[in-house]
Amino acid sequence: MTKKTKDKELSFEEGLEKLEAIVEEMESGELNLDNLVKRYEAGSKLLVHCDKKISEAEAKIEILRNQDAENPEFENFDPDE
């Protein structure tokens, strides 16, 4: 399995975790210019991946919201449960 295939299978949380690690690595000041550019490129790809995952989730929520509007069912919500 290639790295590109693995990145496509990452969850939002996994992608965000990798992105945060890249940012920390870049901010450390220990990377030479070539590696800094490579990490920037990898981070940019992860950012696009995470943005896509968020967009997919928003689209699913909108579909569910529209379905609920047609057949509303209300339940008491207790955030402590």
Residue frames as qw, qx, qy, qz and C-alpha x, y, z in Angstrom:
[[0.000, 0.891, 0.453, 0.000, 0.00, 0.00, 0.00],
 [0.432, 0.436, -0.025, 0.789, 1.47, 3.36, -0.99],
 [0.189, -0.250, -0.428, 0.848, 1.74, 6.36, 1.31],
 [0.268, -0.042, -0.238, -0.933, -0.78, 8.22, -0.87],
 [0.570, -0.298, -0.683, -0.345, -3.30, 5.39, -0.44],
 [0.459, -0.315, -0.671, 0.490, -2.67, 5.32, 3.33],
 [0.035, -0.122, -0.192, 0.973, -3.25, 9.08, 3.62],
 [0.418, -0.177, -0.433, -0.779, -6.58, 8.78, 1.81],
 [0.629, -0.341, -0.693, -0.093, -7.71, 6.21, 4.37],
 [0.245, 0.004, -0.550, 0.799, -6.86, 8.41, 7.36],
 [0.173, -0.768, -0.612, 0.070, -9.68, 9.53, 9.58],
 [0.036, 0.902, 0.041, 0.428, -10.06, 13.24, 10.24],
 [0.611, -0.775, 0.160, -0.024, -8.55, 12.80, 13.69],
 [0.850, -0.128, 0.267, 0.436, -5.55, 10.85, 12.37],
 [0.497, 0.614, 0.195, 0.582, -4.95, 13.45, 9.68],
 [0.199, -0.923, 0.013, -0.329, -5.19, 16.28, 12.19],
 [0.771, -0.581, 0.193, 0.176, -2.78, 14.51, 14.53],
 [0.768, 0.144, 0.261, 0.566, -0.24, 14.08, 11.71],
 [0.239, 0.799, 0.156, 0.529, -0.72, 17.70, 10.68],
 [0.453, -0.880, 0.077, -0.124, -0.09, 18.90, 14.24],
 [0.830, -0.331, 0.247, 0.376, 3.09, 16.80, 14.38],
 [0.606, 0.454, 0.241, 0.607, 4.30, 18.37, 11.14],
 [0.047, -0.914, -0.064, -0.399, 3.61, 21.87, 12.44],
 [0.662, -0.727, 0.165, 0.084, 5.55, 21.14, 15.64],
 [0.820, -0.028, 0.285, 0.496, 8.42, 19.72, 13.62],
 [0.413, 0.665, 0.208, 0.586, 8.48, 22.78, 11.36],
 [0.250, -0.919, -0.008, -0.305, 8.33, 25.17, 14.30],
 [0.842, -0.449, 0.020, 0.299, 11.25, 23.46, 16.02],
 [0.119, 0.932, -0.311, -0.144, 13.73, 25.23, 13.77],
 [0.576, -0.433, 0.670, 0.178, 15.74, 22.04, 13.37],
 [0.766, 0.421, 0.471, 0.119, 14.82, 21.25, 9.75],
 [0.292, -0.265, 0.417, 0.819, 17.00, 22.26, 6.85],
 [0.368, 0.374, -0.113, -0.844, 15.33, 24.07, 3.96],
 [0.379, 0.109, -0.801, -0.450, 14.79, 20.97, 1.81],
 [0.211, -0.261, -0.919, 0.208, 13.12, 19.07, 4.63],
 [0.146, 0.380, 0.390, -0.826, 11.12, 22.11, 5.63],
 [0.422, 0.265, -0.376, -0.781, 9.69, 22.34, 2.12],
 [0.374, -0.037, -0.906, -0.195, 8.92, 18.60, 2.11],
 [0.087, -0.332, -0.795, 0.499, 7.11, 18.86, 5.45],
 [0.268, 0.353, 0.091, -0.892, 5.21, 21.92, 4.21],
 [0.442, 0.137, -0.644, -0.609, 4.07, 19.93, 1.16],
 [0.315, -0.184, -0.927, 0.083, 3.00, 16.98, 3.32],
 [0.027, 0.358, 0.573, -0.736, 1.17, 19.34, 5.67],
 [0.348, 0.262, -0.203, -0.877, -0.63, 21.01, 2.78],
 [0.447, -0.021, -0.808, -0.384, -1.85, 17.63, 1.54],
 [0.235, -0.291, -0.851, 0.368, -3.05, 16.70, 5.02],
 [0.156, 0.315, 0.269, -0.896, -4.85, 20.03, 5.32],
 [0.464, 0.130, -0.476, -0.736, -6.71, 19.34, 2.07],
 [0.410, -0.120, -0.903, -0.047, -7.54, 15.83, 3.32],
 [0.097, -0.323, -0.700, 0.630, -8.90, 17.14, 6.64],
 [0.287, 0.273, -0.004, -0.918, -10.90, 19.84, 4.88],
 [0.471, 0.025, -0.701, -0.535, -12.41, 17.20, 2.61],
 [0.313, -0.234, -0.892, 0.227, -13.38, 15.06, 5.61],
 [0.073, 0.343, 0.450, -0.821, -15.07, 18.07, 7.25],
 [0.386, 0.208, -0.312, -0.843, -16.95, 18.87, 4.04],
 [0.433, -0.083, -0.860, -0.259, -18.14, 15.27, 3.76],
 [0.183, -0.320, -0.790, 0.490, -19.37, 15.32, 7.37],
 [0.197, 0.319, 0.166, -0.912, -21.17, 18.65, 6.81],
 [0.439, 0.091, -0.574, -0.685, -22.87, 17.23, 3.70],
 [0.377, -0.204, -0.903, 0.025, -24.02, 14.16, 5.62],
 [0.049, -0.351, -0.596, 0.720, -25.35, 16.33, 8.44],
 [0.308, 0.242, -0.134, -0.910, -27.24, 18.50, 5.94],
 [0.459, -0.053, -0.772, -0.436, -28.84, 15.39, 4.39],
 [0.310, -0.308, -0.842, 0.318, -29.85, 14.15, 7.84],
 [0.064, 0.307, 0.322, -0.893, -31.16, 17.59, 8.76],
 [0.409, 0.118, -0.391, -0.816, -33.32, 17.64, 5.64],
 [0.461, -0.173, -0.855, -0.162, -34.63, 14.15, 6.37],
 [0.204, -0.326, -0.706, 0.595, -35.43, 15.17, 9.93],
 [0.200, 0.197, 0.040, -0.959, -37.26, 18.27, 8.70],
 [0.499, -0.041, -0.610, -0.615, -39.59, 16.04, 6.68],
 [0.752, -0.358, -0.540, -0.119, -40.24, 13.65, 9.59],
 [0.013, -0.607, 0.488, -0.628, -39.37, 15.47, 12.80],
 [0.791, -0.398, -0.464, 0.040, -38.98, 13.35, 15.89],
 [0.032, -0.739, 0.367, -0.564, -38.01, 15.19, 19.02],
 [0.795, -0.297, -0.483, 0.218, -36.39, 13.58, 22.01],
 [0.409, -0.907, 0.099, -0.013, -35.21, 15.08, 25.25],
 [0.682, 0.491, -0.353, 0.411, -31.49, 15.69, 25.10],
 [0.629, -0.769, 0.108, 0.037, -29.39, 15.27, 28.18],
 [0.466, 0.744, -0.453, 0.154, -25.71, 16.06, 27.53],
 [0.335, -0.580, 0.681, -0.297, -24.71, 14.21, 30.69],
 [0.918, 0.025, 0.333, -0.213, -25.87, 10.85, 29.40]]
